[in-house]
Amino acid sequence: MIVDLSVPVVSGMPVYPGDPEVEIAPALTVAEEGVNVLRLHLGSQSGTHVDAPCHIDDALPTLDDLPLERFLGPAAVLDARGLPPHAPITPAMLGPVGGRLGPGTVLLVATGWDAHWGTPGYLAHPYLEPETARLIVAAGVRTVGVDALSVDPTPAPADLPAHRVLCGAHAVIAENLRNLGPLLEAQAAGRPIEVSLLPLRLHAADGSPVRAVAVTR
């Protein structure tokens, strides 16, 4: 089964406060030029996307500095659903997936907050405590995704603590995922999950929109 983990990219879609607005419009049309071509205006952090480490520090790797293996692999899914708005995801919550974490593992954090996509409540998402991020890194994980706007609270502290821990370890962060519920069910049934978060090949970029998908057997 293939599970689409991506939000649609459309004009006027939600973006992180202060990021470029998304605009998609015809540039060429069959009626006028004989072909359809869209004009795209969007930020590198639009929609379902990955952050490269340089997103928060110019000295850290850019998107094309990272190995492709950082963007796909077997997944472990942390069930963090049911938390109240603005709640921290604590180290203790890693317990149920602790044995699944290791180098090459993609950790997906299911908050259920994708249900609020397109509403003001989307900004009130749960977030990773810095110590939780440190434990994830210590386990060898270098790819972390969340079905929320950010791994840090919104609005974020100036130092973006969870980003700083993960990016400082040269980890990839995927944000604005959706539809992680079926993956929790697959995991509970003992079925393996493979995830792809491959970005556009943008030179020296801080991040990129992705078509995130998971495959369960």
Backbone as JSON Lines, residues from 0, in Angstrom:
{"i":0,"aa":"M","n":[0.85,-1.19,0.0],"ca":[0.0,0.0,0.0],"c":[0.88,1.24,0.0]}
{"i":1,"aa":"I","n":[0.58,2.18,-0.87],"ca":[1.29,3.47,-0.92],"c":[0.42,4.51,-0.23]}
{"i":2,"aa":"V","n":[1.01,5.22,0.73],"ca":[0.29,6.25,1.48],"c":[0.9,7.61,1.14]}
{"i":3,"aa":"D","n":[0.06,8.52,0.66],"ca":[0.52,9.88,0.34],"c":[0.59,10.68,1.64]}
{"i":4,"aa":"L","n":[1.76,11.21,1.95],"ca":[1.98,11.96,3.2],"c":[2.08,13.45,2.95]}
{"i":5,"aa":"S","n":[1.68,13.91,1.77],"ca":[1.91,15.3,1.36],"c":[0.62,16.1,1.31]}
{"i":6,"aa":"V","n":[0.73,17.39,1.62],"ca":[-0.4,18.3,1.43],"c":[-0.38,18.82,0.0]}
{"i":7,"aa":"P","n":[-1.54,19.16,-0.57],"ca":[-1.55,19.71,-1.93],"c":[-0.92,21.1,-1.97]}
{"i":8,"aa":"V","n":[-0.23,21.4,-3.05],"ca":[0.37,22.73,-3.25],"c":[-0.59,23.54,-4.11]}
{"i":9,"aa":"V","n":[-1.19,24.57,-3.51],"ca":[-2.17,25.4,-4.21],"c":[-1.96,26.85,-3.82]}
{"i":10,"aa":"S","n":[-2.44,27.74,-4.66],"ca":[-2.35,29.17,-4.35],"c":[-3.06,29.48,-3.03]}
{"i":11,"aa":"G","n":[-2.43,30.3,-2.22],"ca":[-3.04,30.72,-0.97],"c":[-2.98,29.71,0.14]}
{"i":12,"aa":"M","n":[-2.24,28.63,-0.04],"ca":[-2.15,27.6,1.0],"c":[-1.46,28.15,2.24]}
{"i":13,"aa":"P","n":[-1.64,27.49,3.39],"ca":[-0.97,27.96,4.6],"c":[0.55,27.9,4.45]}
{"i":14,"aa":"V","n":[1.22,28.91,5.01],"ca":[2.68,28.93,5.06],"c":[3.1,29.36,6.46]}
{"i":15,"aa":"Y","n":[4.34,29.09,6.8],"ca":[4.86,29.53,8.09],"c":[4.8,31.06,8.13]}
{"i":16,"aa":"P","n":[4.38,31.64,9.25],"ca":[4.25,33.1,9.32],"c":[5.51,33.82,8.86]}
{"i":17,"aa":"G","n":[5.35,34.68,7.85],"ca":[6.47,35.43,7.31],"c":[7.08,34.83,6.06]}
{"i":18,"aa":"D","n":[6.79,33.57,5.75],"ca":[7.31,32.93,4.54],"c":[6.58,33.46,3.3]}
{"i":19,"aa":"P","n":[7.18,33.29,2.11],"ca":[6.5,33.73,0.89],"c":[5.17,33.02,0.7]}
{"i":20,"aa":"E","n":[4.19,33.76,0.25],"ca":[2.91,33.16,-0.09],"c":[3.06,32.31,-1.35]}
{"i":21,"aa":"V","n":[2.21,31.31,-1.47],"ca":[2.25,30.42,-2.63],"c":[1.27,30.93,-3.68]}
{"i":22,"aa":"E","n":[1.77,31.09,-4.91],"ca":[0.94,31.49,-6.04],"c":[1.25,30.58,-7.22]}
{"i":23,"aa":"I","n":[0.22,29.97,-7.78],"ca":[0.35,29.1,-8.95],"c":[-0.64,29.59,-10.0]}
{"i":24,"aa":"A","n":[-0.14,29.89,-11.18],"ca":[-1.01,30.43,-12.23],"c":[-0.49,29.98,-13.59]}
{"i":25,"aa":"P","n":[-1.34,29.98,-14.6],"ca":[-0.88,29.62,-15.94],"c":[0.17,30.61,-16.45]}
{"i":26,"aa":"A","n":[1.26,30.07,-17.0],"ca":[2.24,30.89,-17.7],"c":[2.04,30.78,-19.21]}
{"i":27,"aa":"L","n":[1.77,29.56,-19.65],"ca":[1.44,29.29,-21.05],"c":[0.21,28.4,-21.07]}
{"i":28,"aa":"T","n":[-0.59,28.52,-22.12],"ca":[-1.78,27.68,-22.24],"c":[-1.84,27.06,-23.62]}
{"i":29,"aa":"V","n":[-2.54,25.94,-23.68],"ca":[-2.74,25.29,-24.99],"c":[-3.47,26.22,-25.94]}
{"i":30,"aa":"A","n":[-4.44,26.95,-25.4],"ca":[-5.24,27.83,-26.27],"c":[-4.39,28.93,-26.91]}
{"i":31,"aa":"E","n":[-3.4,29.45,-26.16],"ca":[-2.61,30.58,-26.67],"c":[-1.27,30.16,-27.27]}
{"i":32,"aa":"E","n":[-0.57,29.26,-26.58],"ca":[0.79,28.9,-27.0],"c":[0.95,27.45,-27.44]}
{"i":33,"aa":"G","n":[-0.11,26.65,-27.28],"ca":[-0.06,25.27,-27.71],"c":[0.4,24.29,-26.65]}
{"i":34,"aa":"V","n":[0.79,24.78,-25.48],"ca":[1.2,23.92,-24.36],"c":[0.74,24.54,-23.06]}
{"i":35,"aa":"N","n":[0.55,23.69,-22.04],"ca":[0.25,24.18,-20.7],"c":[1.51,24.19,-19.86]}
{"i":36,"aa":"V","n":[1.84,25.33,-19.27],"ca":[2.97,25.49,-18.36],"c":[2.51,26.38,-17.21]}
{"i":37,"aa":"L","n":[2.78,25.95,-16.0],"ca":[2.41,26.75,-14.83],"c":[3.57,27.63,-14.39]}
{"i":38,"aa":"R","n":[3.24,28.8,-13.86],"ca":[4.2,29.67,-13.19],"c":[4.08,29.44,-11.69]}
{"i":39,"aa":"L","n":[5.19,29.14,-11.02],"ca":[5.18,28.84,-9.59],"c":[5.91,29.92,-8.81]}
{"i":40,"aa":"H","n":[5.28,30.39,-7.75],"ca":[5.95,31.3,-6.81],"c":[5.74,30.72,-5.42]}
{"i":41,"aa":"L","n":[6.81,30.28,-4.79],"ca":[6.69,29.67,-3.47],"c":[8.05,29.67,-2.79]}
{"i":42,"aa":"G","n":[8.02,29.55,-1.47],"ca":[9.26,29.46,-0.71],"c":[9.76,28.03,-0.65]}
{"i":43,"aa":"S","n":[11.01,27.89,-0.27],"ca":[11.61,26.56,-0.17],"c":[11.01,25.74,0.96]}
{"i":44,"aa":"Q","n":[10.32,26.41,1.9],"ca":[9.72,25.72,3.04],"c":[8.2,25.61,2.88]}
{"i":45,"aa":"S","n":[7.72,25.63,1.66],"ca":[6.27,25.6,1.41],"c":[5.73,24.17,1.48]}
{"i":46,"aa":"G","n":[4.52,24.04,2.03],"ca":[3.84,22.76,2.04],"c":[4.63,21.69,2.76]}
{"i":47,"aa":"T","n":[4.46,20.45,2.33],"ca":[5.25,19.35,2.87],"c":[6.66,19.51,2.32]}
{"i":48,"aa":"H","n":[7.62,19.68,3.22],"ca":[8.97,20.03,2.79],"c":[10.01,19.43,3.73]}
{"i":49,"aa":"V","n":[11.25,19.49,3.3],"ca":[12.37,19.12,4.17],"c":[13.23,20.35,4.41]}
{"i":50,"aa":"D","n":[13.78,20.41,5.63],"ca":[14.78,21.41,5.99],"c":[16.16,20.79,5.87]}
{"i":51,"aa":"A","n":[17.07,21.47,5.2],"ca":[18.48,21.12,5.29],"c":[19.05,21.76,6.55]}
{"i":52,"aa":"P","n":[20.16,21.26,7.08],"ca":[20.74,21.87,8.28],"c":[21.03,23.36,8.14]}
{"i":53,"aa":"C","n":[21.39,23.82,6.93],"ca":[21.72,25.24,6.77],"c":[20.49,26.14,6.9]}
{"i":54,"aa":"H","n":[19.32,25.55,7.06],"ca":[18.11,26.35,7.3],"c":[18.28,27.26,8.51]}
{"i":55,"aa":"I","n":[19.08,26.82,9.49],"ca":[19.23,27.63,10.71],"c":[20.66,28.1,10.95]}
{"i":56,"aa":"D","n":[21.6,27.75,10.03],"ca":[22.99,28.15,10.24],"c":[23.73,28.02,8.91]}
{"i":57,"aa":"D","n":[24.28,29.14,8.42],"ca":[24.99,29.14,7.14],"c":[26.17,28.18,7.11]}
{"i":58,"aa":"A","n":[26.72,27.85,8.27],"ca":[27.9,26.99,8.32],"c":[27.55,25.51,8.19]}
{"i":59,"aa":"L","n":[26.27,25.17,8.25],"ca":[25.84,23.77,8.2],"c":[25.54,23.35,6.76]}
{"i":60,"aa":"P","n":[25.43,22.03,6.5],"ca":[25.26,21.55,5.12],"c":[23.98,22.06,4.45]}
{"i":61,"aa":"T","n":[24.12,22.31,3.16],"ca":[22.96,22.65,2.33],"c":[22.3,21.36,1.86]}
{"i":62,"aa":"L","n":[21.19,21.51,1.17],"ca":[20.42,20.35,0.73],"c":[21.27,19.4,-0.12]}
{"i":63,"aa":"D","n":[22.04,19.97,-1.06],"ca":[22.8,19.11,-1.95],"c":[24.13,18.63,-1.36]}
{"i":64,"aa":"D","n":[24.43,19.04,-0.12],"ca":[25.58,18.47,0.59],"c":[25.24,17.13,1.24]}
{"i":65,"aa":"L","n":[23.96,16.82,1.34],"ca":[23.53,15.65,2.1],"c":[23.41,14.42,1.19]}
{"i":66,"aa":"P","n":[23.7,13.24,1.72],"ca":[23.51,12.02,0.93],"c":[22.04,11.74,0.71]}
{"i":67,"aa":"L","n":[21.71,11.15,-0.43],"ca":[20.32,10.83,-0.72],"c":[19.73,9.88,0.31]}
{"i":68,"aa":"E","n":[20.57,9.07,0.93],"ca":[20.09,8.13,1.95],"c":[19.42,8.85,3.12]}
{"i":69,"aa":"R","n":[19.73,10.14,3.29],"ca":[19.13,10.9,4.39],"c":[17.64,11.14,4.17]}
{"i":70,"aa":"F","n":[17.15,10.91,2.94],"ca":[15.78,11.28,2.6],"c":[14.84,10.09,2.41]}
{"i":71,"aa":"L","n":[15.32,8.9,2.67],"ca":[14.44,7.74,2.54],"c":[14.99,6.61,3.39]}
{"i":72,"aa":"G","n":[14.07,5.71,3.76],"ca":[14.49,4.57,4.56],"c":[13.35,3.98,5.36]}
{"i":73,"aa":"P","n":[13.65,3.0,6.2],"ca":[12.62,2.39,7.05],"c":[12.17,3.39,8.12]}
{"i":74,"aa":"A","n":[10.88,3.36,8.42],"ca":[10.31,4.34,9.35],"c":[9.88,3.71,10.65]}
{"i":75,"aa":"A","n":[10.04,4.49,11.71],"ca":[9.4,4.23,13.0],"c":[8.45,5.4,13.26]}
{"i":76,"aa":"V","n":[7.26,5.13,13.76],"ca":[6.25,6.17,13.94],"c":[5.94,6.33,15.42]}
{"i":77,"aa":"L","n":[6.19,7.52,15.93],"ca":[5.9,7.85,17.32],"c":[4.47,8.36,17.43]}
{"i":78,"aa":"D","n":[3.68,7.73,18.26],"ca":[2.29,8.15,18.45],"c":[2.22,9.23,19.53]}
{"i":79,"aa":"A","n":[2.14,10.49,19.08],"ca":[2.02,11.63,19.99],"c":[0.67,12.3,19.82]}
{"i":80,"aa":"R","n":[-0.33,11.54,19.4],"ca":[-1.67,12.09,19.22],"c":[-2.34,12.31,20.57]}
{"i":81,"aa":"G","n":[-3.32,13.2,20.57],"ca":[-4.09,13.43,21.78],"c":[-3.53,14.48,22.71]}
{"i":82,"aa":"L","n":[-2.41,15.09,22.35],"ca":[-1.85,16.14,23.19],"c":[-2.66,17.43,23.04]}
{"i":83,"aa":"P","n":[-2.68,18.26,24.07],"ca":[-3.38,19.56,23.96],"c":[-2.55,20.53,23.14]}
{"i":84,"aa":"P","n":[-3.15,21.68,22.77],"ca":[-2.4,22.68,22.0],"c":[-1.13,23.12,22.73]}
{"i":85,"aa":"H","n":[-0.11,23.38,21.95],"ca":[1.18,23.9,22.44],"c":[1.86,22.95,23.43]}
{"i":86,"aa":"A","n":[1.55,21.67,23.39],"ca":[2.12,20.72,24.35],"c":[3.49,20.23,23.89]}
{"i":87,"aa":"P","n":[4.41,20.01,24.82],"ca":[5.71,19.44,24.45],"c":[5.63,17.94,24.25]}
{"i":88,"aa":"I","n":[6.44,17.44,23.34],"ca":[6.64,16.0,23.15],"c":[7.88,15.65,23.96]}
{"i":89,"aa":"T","n":[7.68,14.95,25.05],"ca":[8.73,14.75,26.05],"c":[9.57,13.52,25.75]}
{"i":90,"aa":"P","n":[10.76,13.42,26.37],"ca":[11.6,12.23,26.18],"c":[10.89,10.93,26.54]}
{"i":91,"aa":"A","n":[10.05,10.96,27.56],"ca":[9.36,9.72,27.98],"c":[8.48,9.16,26.88]}
{"i":92,"aa":"M","n":[7.99,10.03,25.98],"ca":[7.1,9.57,24.91],"c":[7.84,8.77,23.85]}
{"i":93,"aa":"L","n":[9.17,8.81,23.85],"ca":[9.93,8.02,22.89],"c":[9.96,6.53,23.25]}
{"i":94,"aa":"G","n":[9.58,6.22,24.49],"ca":[9.7,4.84,24.97],"c":[9.18,3.78,24.04]}
{"i":95,"aa":"P","n":[7.93,3.88,23.55],"ca":[7.38,2.81,22.71],"c":[8.12,2.56,21.41]}
{"i":96,"aa":"V","n":[8.86,3.57,20.9],"ca":[9.59,3.37,19.64],"c":[11.1,3.33,19.86]}
{"i":97,"aa":"G","n":[11.53,3.41,21.1],"ca":[12.97,3.48,21.37],"c":[13.75,2.35,20.74]}
{"i":98,"aa":"G","n":[13.2,1.15,20.77],"ca":[13.89,0.0,20.21],"c":[13.95,-0.02,18.71]}
{"i":99,"aa":"R","n":[13.18,0.84,18.06],"ca":[13.16,0.89,16.59],"c":[14.13,1.94,16.03]}
{"i":100,"aa":"L","n":[14.68,2.77,16.91],"ca":[15.5,3.88,16.45],"c":[16.94,3.47,16.24]}
{"i":101,"aa":"G","n":[17.55,4.04,15.24],"ca":[18.94,3.76,14.96],"c":[19.36,4.42,13.66]}
{"i":102,"aa":"P","n":[20.63,4.33,13.3],"ca":[21.1,4.92,12.04],"c":[20.3,4.4,10.85]}
{"i":103,"aa":"G","n":[19.91,5.32,9.98],"ca":[19.14,4.96,8.8],"c":[17.64,4.96,9.0]}
{"i":104,"aa":"T","n":[17.18,5.03,10.25],"ca":[15.75,5.04,10.52],"c":[15.18,6.44,10.32]}
{"i":105,"aa":"V","n":[14.02,6.52,9.69],"ca":[13.26,7.76,9.58],"c":[12.24,7.77,10.72]}
{"i":106,"aa":"L","n":[12.37,8.72,11.63],"ca":[11.4,8.84,12.72],"c":[10.3,9.81,12.31]}
{"i":107,"aa":"L","n":[9.07,9.3,12.27],"ca":[7.89,10.12,11.97],"c":[7.11,10.34,13.26]}
{"i":108,"aa":"V","n":[6.8,11.58,13.55],"ca":[6.09,11.95,14.78],"c":[4.66,12.29,14.41]}
{"i":109,"aa":"A","n":[3.72,11.44,14.84],"ca":[2.3,11.62,14.52],"c":[1.63,12.37,15.66]}
{"i":110,"aa":"T","n":[1.34,13.64,15.45],"ca":[0.62,14.43,16.45],"c":[-0.87,14.48,16.16]}
{"i":111,"aa":"G","n":[-1.27,14.14,14.93],"ca":[-2.66,14.31,14.51],"c":[-3.0,15.73,14.15]}
{"i":112,"aa":"W","n":[-2.0,16.61,14.19],"ca":[-2.29,18.04,13.97],"c":[-2.58,18.36,12.51]}
{"i":113,"aa":"D","n":[-2.35,17.41,11.61],"ca":[-2.72,17.64,10.21],"c":[-4.22,17.84,10.06]}
{"i":114,"aa":"A","n":[-5.0,17.39,11.05],"ca":[-6.45,17.62,11.01],"c":[-6.8,19.1,11.08]}
{"i":115,"aa":"H","n":[-5.85,19.92,11.57],"ca":[-6.08,21.37,11.71],"c":[-5.54,22.16,10.53]}
{"i":116,"aa":"W","n":[-5.0,21.46,9.52],"ca":[-4.42,22.15,8.36],"c":[-5.43,23.13,7.76]}
{"i":117,"aa":"G","n":[-4.98,24.35,7.51],"ca":[-5.84,25.37,6.92],"c":[-6.67,26.14,7.91]}
{"i":118,"aa":"T","n":[-6.5,25.88,9.22],"ca":[-7.23,26.61,10.26],"c":[-6.23,27.33,11.16]}
{"i":119,"aa":"P","n":[-6.68,28.35,11.91],"ca":[-5.77,29.03,12.84],"c":[-5.19,28.09,13.89]}
{"i":120,"aa":"G","n":[-5.93,27.03,14.22],"ca":[-5.45,26.09,15.22],"c":[-4.21,25.32,14.81]}
{"i":121,"aa":"Y","n":[-3.88,25.34,13.51],"ca":[-2.7,24.61,13.05],"c":[-1.43,25.14,13.7]}
{"i":122,"aa":"L","n":[-1.41,26.43,14.05],"ca":[-0.24,27.04,14.66],"c":[-0.05,26.63,16.12]}
{"i":123,"aa":"A","n":[-1.04,25.99,16.71],"ca":[-0.98,25.61,18.13],"c":[-0.5,24.18,18.31]}
{"i":124,"aa":"H","n":[0.33,23.7,17.41],"ca":[0.76,22.3,17.37],"c":[1.68,21.92,18.53]}
{"i":125,"aa":"P","n":[1.72,20.64,18.87],"ca":[2.76,20.15,19.78],"c":[4.15,20.29,19.15]}
{"i":126,"aa":"Y","n":[5.17,20.15,19.98],"ca":[6.54,20.36,19.49],"c":[7.51,19.49,20.27]}
{"i":127,"aa":"L","n":[8.69,19.27,19.72],"ca":[9.71,18.47,20.37],"c":[10.44,19.28,21.44]}
{"i":128,"aa":"E","n":[10.49,18.75,22.65],"ca":[11.39,19.34,23.64],"c":[12.83,19.16,23.16]}
{"i":129,"aa":"P","n":[13.71,20.1,23.47],"ca":[15.11,19.94,23.04],"c":[15.73,18.63,23.52]}
{"i":130,"aa":"E","n":[15.4,18.19,24.74],"ca":[15.97,16.95,25.24],"c":[15.46,15.75,24.43]}
{"i":131,"aa":"T","n":[14.22,15.81,23.97],"ca":[13.7,14.76,23.11],"c":[14.49,14.72,21.81]}
{"i":132,"aa":"A","n":[14.76,15.89,21.24],"ca":[15.57,15.94,20.02],"c":[16.97,15.39,20.28]}
{"i":133,"aa":"R","n":[17.54,15.69,21.43],"ca":[18.88,15.18,21.74],"c":[18.9,13.66,21.84]}
{"i":134,"aa":"L","n":[17.86,13.08,22.43],"ca":[17.79,11.62,22.52],"c":[17.61,10.98,21.15]}
{"i":135,"aa":"I","n":[16.86,11.62,20.28],"ca":[16.68,11.12,18.92],"c":[18.03,11.08,18.2]}
{"i":136,"aa":"V","n":[18.78,12.16,18.32],"ca":[20.1,12.24,17.69],"c":[21.04,11.21,18.31]}
{"i":137,"aa":"A","n":[21.0,11.06,19.63],"ca":[21.88,10.11,20.31],"c":[21.61,8.68,19.86]}
{"i":138,"aa":"A","n":[20.37,8.4,19.45],"ca":[20.01,7.06,18.96],"c":[20.51,6.8,17.54]}
{"i":139,"aa":"G","n":[21.06,7.82,16.91],"ca":[21.59,7.66,15.56],"c":[20.66,8.1,14.45]}
{"i":140,"aa":"V","n":[19.47,8.58,14.8],"ca":[18.49,9.01,13.8],"c":[18.92,10.34,13.2]}
{"i":141,"aa":"R","n":[18.85,10.44,11.88],"ca":[19.22,11.68,11.2],"c":[18.14,12.16,10.23]}
{"i":142,"aa":"T","n":[16.93,11.61,10.37],"ca":[15.79,12.06,9.57],"c":[14.55,12.03,10.46]}
{"i":143,"aa":"V","n":[13.93,13.19,10.65],"ca":[12.78,13.31,11.54],"c":[11.68,14.07,10.81]}
{"i":144,"aa":"G","n":[10.47,13.5,10.79],"ca":[9.33,14.17,10.17],"c":[8.19,14.33,11.15]}
{"i":145,"aa":"V","n":[7.37,15.36,10.94],"ca":[6.24,15.63,11.83],"c":[5.05,16.11,11.02]}
{"i":146,"aa":"D","n":[3.84,15.73,11.45],"ca":[2.62,16.17,10.78],"c":[2.12,17.48,11.39]}
{"i":147,"aa":"A","n":[3.01,18.44,11.48],"ca":[2.72,19.74,12.06],"c":[3.59,20.78,11.37]}
{"i":148,"aa":"L","n":[3.38,22.04,11.73],"ca":[4.07,23.13,11.05],"c":[5.56,23.15,11.33]}
{"i":149,"aa":"S","n":[5.97,22.66,12.5],"ca":[7.37,22.77,12.88],"c":[7.67,21.79,14.0]}
{"i":150,"aa":"V","n":[8.95,21.44,14.16],"ca":[9.36,20.65,15.33],"c":[9.53,21.53,16.55]}
{"i":151,"aa":"D","n":[9.58,22.84,16.36],"ca":[9.6,23.82,17.45],"c":[8.22,24.45,17.58]}
{"i":152,"aa":"P","n":[7.93,25.05,18.73],"ca":[6.62,25.72,18.86],"c":[6.5,26.88,17.89]}
{"i":153,"aa":"T","n":[5.27,27.26,17.6],"ca":[4.97,28.43,16.78],"c":[4.12,29.4,17.59]}
{"i":154,"aa":"P","n":[4.56,30.65,17.8],"ca":[5.83,31.21,17.35],"c":[7.0,30.58,18.09]}
{"i":155,"aa":"A","n":[8.16,30.52,17.44],"ca":[9.3,29.79,17.99],"c":[10.21,30.7,18.81]}
{"i":156,"aa":"P","n":[10.89,30.13,19.8],"ca":[11.97,30.88,20.45],"c":[13.01,31.28,19.41]}
{"i":157,"aa":"A","n":[13.73,32.35,19.69],"ca":[14.68,32.87,18.71],"c":[15.73,31.86,18.31]}
{"i":158,"aa":"D","n":[16.09,30.96,19.24],"ca":[17.17,30.01,18.93],"c":[16.67,28.7,18.31]}
{"i":159,"aa":"L","n":[15.36,28.54,18.1],"ca":[14.81,27.32,17.49],"c":[15.48,26.07,18.06]}
{"i":160,"aa":"P","n":[15.27,25.79,19.35],"ca":[16.09,24.76,20.02],"c":[16.03,23.37,19.42]}
{"i":161,"aa":"A","n":[14.85,22.87,19.05],"ca":[14.78,21.53,18.47],"c":[15.44,21.51,17.09]}
{"i":162,"aa":"H","n":[15.18,22.54,16.29],"ca":[15.87,22.64,15.01],"c":[17.39,22.64,15.22]}
{"i":163,"aa":"R","n":[17.85,23.4,16.2],"ca":[19.29,23.53,16.4],"c":[19.93,22.2,16.76]}
{"i":164,"aa":"V","n":[19.24,21.41,17.6],"ca":[19.78,20.09,17.96],"c":[19.83,19.18,16.74]}
{"i":165,"aa":"L","n":[18.72,19.1,16.01],"ca":[18.65,18.19,14.87],"c":[19.55,18.64,13.73]}
{"i":166,"aa":"C","n":[19.46,19.91,13.37],"ca":[20.29,20.41,12.27],"c":[21.77,20.39,12.64]}
{"i":167,"aa":"G","n":[22.07,20.64,13.9],"ca":[23.46,20.58,14.34],"c":[24.07,19.2,14.18]}
{"i":168,"aa":"A","n":[23.23,18.17,14.17],"ca":[23.68,16.79,13.93],"c":[23.59,16.43,12.45]}
{"i":169,"aa":"H","n":[23.36,17.43,11.59],"ca":[23.22,17.24,10.14],"c":[22.03,16.37,9.79]}
{"i":170,"aa":"A","n":[20.98,16.48,10.61],"ca":[19.75,15.74,10.34],"c":[18.85,16.51,9.39]}
{"i":171,"aa":"V","n":[17.99,15.78,8.71],"ca":[16.95,16.34,7.85],"c":[15.65,16.39,8.66]}
{"i":172,"aa":"I","n":[14.92,17.48,8.53],"ca":[13.63,17.64,9.19],"c":[12.55,17.77,8.12]}
{"i":173,"aa":"A","n":[11.51,16.94,8.19],"ca":[10.36,17.06,7.3],"c":[9.18,17.6,8.1]}
{"i":174,"aa":"E","n":[8.5,18.59,7.54],"ca":[7.38,19.23,8.24],"c":[6.16,19.29,7.32]}
{"i":175,"aa":"N","n":[5.0,19.48,7.95],"ca":[3.71,19.51,7.24],"c":[3.4,18.18,6.55]}
{"i":176,"aa":"L","n":[3.8,17.08,7.19],"ca":[3.34,15.78,6.73],"c":[1.86,15.62,7.07]}
{"i":177,"aa":"R","n":[1.24,14.62,6.52],"ca":[-0.14,14.31,6.88],"c":[-0.35,12.8,6.74]}
{"i":178,"aa":"N","n":[-1.49,12.34,7.27],"ca":[-1.94,10.97,7.01],"c":[-1.02,9.92,7.63]}
{"i":179,"aa":"L","n":[-0.52,10.21,8.83],"ca":[0.36,9.24,9.49],"c":[-0.42,8.15,10.22]}
{"i":180,"aa":"G","n":[-1.73,8.31,10.38],"ca":[-2.54,7.3,11.06],"c":[-2.41,5.91,10.47]}
{"i":181,"aa":"P","n":[-2.53,5.75,9.13],"ca":[-2.37,4.42,8.54],"c":[-1.0,3.8,8.81]}
{"i":182,"aa":"L","n":[0.01,4.64,8.98],"ca":[1.34,4.1,9.27],"c":[1.42,3.59,10.7]}
{"i":183,"aa":"L","n":[0.73,4.25,11.62],"ca":[0.66,3.73,12.99],"c":[-0.04,2.37,13.01]}
{"i":184,"aa":"E","n":[-1.09,2.24,12.21],"ca":[-1.8,0.95,12.13],"c":[-0.89,-0.13,11.54]}
{"i":185,"aa":"A","n":[-0.14,0.21,10.5],"ca":[0.76,-0.75,9.89],"c":[1.84,-1.18,10.88]}
{"i":186,"aa":"Q","n":[2.37,-0.2,11.61],"ca":[3.4,-0.51,12.59],"c":[2.87,-1.44,13.69]}
{"i":187,"aa":"A","n":[1.65,-1.15,14.16],"ca":[1.05,-1.98,15.2],"c":[0.81,-3.41,14.7]}
{"i":188,"aa":"A","n":[0.58,-3.55,13.4],"ca":[0.35,-4.87,12.82],"c":[1.65,-5.58,12.46]}
{"i":189,"aa":"G","n":[2.77,-4.94,12.72],"ca":[4.06,-5.54,12.45],"c":[4.51,-5.46,11.01]}
{"i":190,"aa":"R","n":[3.87,-4.58,10.22],"ca":[4.23,-4.46,8.81],"c":[5.34,-3.42,8.66]}
{"i":191,"aa":"P","n":[6.34,-3.69,7.85],"ca":[7.42,-2.72,7.65],"c":[6.93,-1.5,6.89]}
{"i":192,"aa":"I","n":[7.55,-0.37,7.13],"ca":[7.19,0.89,6.49],"c":[8.45,1.49,5.89]}
{"i":193,"aa":"E","n":[8.39,1.84,4.63],"ca":[9.47,2.56,3.96],"c":[8.95,3.94,3.57]}
{"i":194,"aa":"V","n":[9.77,4.96,3.8],"ca":[9.35,6.34,3.56],"c":[10.32,7.01,2.58]}
{"i":195,"aa":"S","n":[9.77,7.82,1.67],"ca":[10.57,8.64,0.77],"c":[10.21,10.11,0.97]}
{"i":196,"aa":"L","n":[11.25,10.92,1.18],"ca":[11.09,12.36,1.37],"c":[12.01,13.11,0.41]}
{"i":197,"aa":"L","n":[12.18,12.58,-0.79],"ca":[13.17,13.12,-1.72],"c":[12.81,14.54,-2.16]}
{"i":198,"aa":"P","n":[13.77,15.47,-2.04],"ca":[13.52,16.86,-2.41],"c":[13.85,17.13,-3.87]}
{"i":199,"aa":"L","n":[13.47,18.3,-4.34],"ca":[13.97,18.8,-5.61],"c":[15.49,19.0,-5.51]}
{"i":200,"aa":"R","n":[16.17,18.88,-6.63],"ca":[17.62,19.07,-6.62],"c":[17.93,20.56,-6.79]}
{"i":201,"aa":"L","n":[17.73,21.3,-5.71],"ca":[17.97,22.74,-5.7],"c":[19.38,23.0,-5.19]}
{"i":202,"aa":"H","n":[20.16,23.76,-5.95],"ca":[21.55,24.0,-5.59],"c":[21.66,24.87,-4.34]}
{"i":203,"aa":"A","n":[22.46,24.41,-3.39],"ca":[22.8,25.17,-2.18],"c":[21.56,25.64,-1.42]}
{"i":204,"aa":"A","n":[20.52,24.81,-1.41],"ca":[19.24,25.23,-0.83],"c":[19.14,24.9,0.65]}
{"i":205,"aa":"D","n":[18.3,25.66,1.33],"ca":[18.0,25.43,2.75],"c":[16.89,24.41,2.94]}
{"i":206,"aa":"G","n":[16.22,24.03,1.87],"ca":[15.11,23.08,1.96],"c":[14.39,22.99,0.64]}
{"i":207,"aa":"S","n":[13.36,22.16,0.6],"ca":[12.62,21.97,-0.64],"c":[11.28,21.33,-0.35]}
{"i":208,"aa":"P","n":[10.24,21.72,-1.1],"ca":[9.01,20.92,-1.07],"c":[9.3,19.5,-1.52]}
{"i":209,"aa":"V","n":[8.53,18.55,-1.0],"ca":[8.71,17.13,-1.36],"c":[7.35,16.51,-1.61]}
{"i":210,"aa":"R","n":[7.34,15.43,-2.37],"ca":[6.16,14.55,-2.45],"c":[6.49,13.38,-1.53]}
{"i":211,"aa":"A","n":[6.06,13.49,-0.3],"ca":[6.37,12.48,0.71],"c":[5.39,11.32,0.58]}
{"i":212,"aa":"V","n":[5.94,10.1,0.52],"ca":[5.11,8.92,0.43],"c":[5.69,7.83,1.32]}
{"i":213,"aa":"A","n":[4.83,6.92,1.74],"ca":[5.24,5.74,2.5],"c":[4.71,4.52,1.8]}
{"i":214,"aa":"V","n":[5.46,3.43,1.9],"ca":[5.03,2.15,1.36],"c":[5.0,1.14,2.51]}
{"i":215,"aa":"T","n":[3.86,0.48,2.69],"ca":[3.74,-0.56,3.71],"c":[3.49,-1.89,3.02]}
{"i":216,"aa":"R","n":[4.03,-2.97,3.56],"ca":[3.91,-4.29,2.95],"c":[2.85,-5.13,3.67]}
